[in-house]
């Protein structure tokens, strides 16, 4: 086995790289965006969704 073959076997494959944003579908250009799978403006860790509205049954206020 040659040295090049041995080096190739020892290296691990890089992490999966996305070509398009998983949220909006735009092409990803930055290396860190490709590794995350989200563009700068779509990354859920940077821009979390607002909490859902909660409708809770409450007692009426007396005198209203």
Secondary structure, 3 states (H helix, E strand, C coil): CCHHHHHHHHCCCCCCCCCECCCCCCECCCHHHHHHCCCCCCCCCCCCCCCCCCCCCCCCCCCC
